[in-house]
Amino acid sequence: MAESFGPAMPMPDAHPVRVAVQDDSRERQPPEPIRVLVVDDHELFRRGLEIVLAQEEDIQVIGEAGDGAEAVDKAADLLPDIVLMDVRMPKRGGIEACTSIKEVAPSAKIIMLTISDEEADLYDAIKAGATGYLLKEISTDEVSAAIRAVADGQSQISPSMAAKLLTEFKSMIQRTDESKLVPAPRLTDRELEVLKLVATGMNNRDIAKELFISENTVKNHVRNILEKLQLHSRMEAVVYAMREKILEIR
């Protein structure tokens, strides 16, 4: 009699399936904060600005200076992302310090934060390499927003100062000898629209809303404009456009 081994066991239909499980135990690290050097000859103003900026998780004040000379030394030592600096200070002013800071800390972007609404200070600051020019009458929220915008590659200027720039650009056109003008690279209709809005002092976000396009699209248009004109900043693009009559401000 044959031996009985019990009921037959069913054979598996296939090999077991291995399921990969993503390990989410490691949290995504937050981005590095924007490192800011605050430069102003009024200690009380510096302290107030530091307190305000300390509330922003993505902004870190890494140092302070009371004049332009000290600012250059601190910039060379700390290598900040942003230098928030007054224009008129004892020993060495902000505009003079601006040029030296760009030499010792080339990656630093400089925002002039001042009470001076003089056109000469604005023009000299831009020539010295400043990326922003803001009046101290702006709100603390606007200061934080300007720091983020400049860190993101934008230029920032107070609207009232932008109007003065446009007036100066128009005067430049009237003084220009048209016979010496060099033909400018052709911009698309959309690039001209973007450039006109840049000329009014609008940032990328506001331009995007105005033209009903994405902020990334605006950034791409600005980059293309700078490449075509072989320039380095939004402000230079506007000056060039006005001089070459690419853009007409009435």
Secondary structure as the mmCIF struct_conf table of DSSP 4:
data_model
#
loop_
_struct_conf.conf_type_id
_struct_conf.id
_struct_conf.beg_label_comp_id
_struct_conf.beg_label_asym_id
_struct_conf.beg_label_seq_id
_struct_conf.end_label_comp_id
_struct_conf.end_label_asym_id
_struct_conf.end_label_seq_id
HELX_LH_PP_P HELX_LH_PP_P1 ALA A 2 SER A 4
BEND BEND1 PRO A 7 PRO A 7
HELX_LH_PP_P HELX_LH_PP_P2 ALA A 8 PRO A 12
BEND BEND2 ASP A 13 ALA A 14
HELX_LH_PP_P HELX_LH_PP_P3 HIS A 15 ARG A 18
BEND BEND3 ARG A 26 ARG A 26
HELX_LH_PP_P HELX_LH_PP_P4 GLU A 27 PRO A 33
STRN STRN1 ILE A 34 VAL A 39
BEND BEND4 ASP A 41 ASP A 41
HELX_RH_AL_P HELX_RH_AL_P1 GLU A 43 LEU A 53
TURN_TY1_P TURN_TY1_P1 ALA A 54 GLN A 55
TURN_TY1_P TURN_TY1_P2 GLU A 57 ASP A 58
STRN STRN2 ILE A 59 ALA A 65
BEND BEND5 GLY A 66 ASP A 67
HELX_RH_AL_P HELX_RH_AL_P2 GLY A 68 LEU A 78
BEND BEND6 ASP A 81 ASP A 81
STRN STRN3 ILE A 82 MET A 85
BEND BEND7 VAL A 87 VAL A 87
BEND BEND8 PRO A 90 ARG A 92
HELX_RH_AL_P HELX_RH_AL_P3 GLY A 94 VAL A 104
TURN_TY1_P TURN_TY1_P3 PRO A 106 SER A 107
STRN STRN4 LYS A 109 THR A 114
BEND BEND9 ILE A 115 ILE A 115
HELX_RH_AL_P HELX_RH_AL_P4 GLU A 119 ALA A 128
TURN_TY1_P TURN_TY1_P4 GLY A 129 GLY A 129
BEND BEND10 THR A 131 THR A 131
STRN STRN5 GLY A 132 LEU A 135
TURN_TY1_P TURN_TY1_P5 LYS A 136 GLU A 137
BEND BEND11 ILE A 138 ILE A 138
HELX_RH_AL_P HELX_RH_AL_P5 THR A 140 ALA A 151
TURN_TY1_P TURN_TY1_P6 ASP A 152 GLY A 153
STRN STRN6 GLN A 156 ILE A 157
HELX_RH_AL_P HELX_RH_AL_P6 PRO A 159 ARG A 175
BEND BEND12 THR A 176 THR A 176
HELX_RH_3T_P HELX_RH_3T_P1 GLU A 178 LYS A 180
HELX_LH_PP_P HELX_LH_PP_P5 LEU A 181 THR A 188
HELX_RH_AL_P HELX_RH_AL_P7 ASP A 189 ALA A 199
TURN_TY1_P TURN_TY1_P7 THR A 200 GLY A 201
HELX_RH_AL_P HELX_RH_AL_P8 ASN A 204 LEU A 211
TURN_TY1_P TURN_TY1_P8 PHE A 212 PHE A 212
BEND BEND13 ILE A 213 ILE A 213
HELX_RH_AL_P HELX_RH_AL_P9 GLU A 215 LEU A 229
TURN_TY1_P TURN_TY1_P9 GLN A 230 GLN A 230
BEND BEND14 HIS A 232 SER A 233
HELX_RH_AL_P HELX_RH_AL_P10 ARG A 234 ARG A 243
TURN_TY1_P TURN_TY1_P10 GLU A 244 LYS A 245
BEND BEND15 ILE A 246 LEU A 247
#
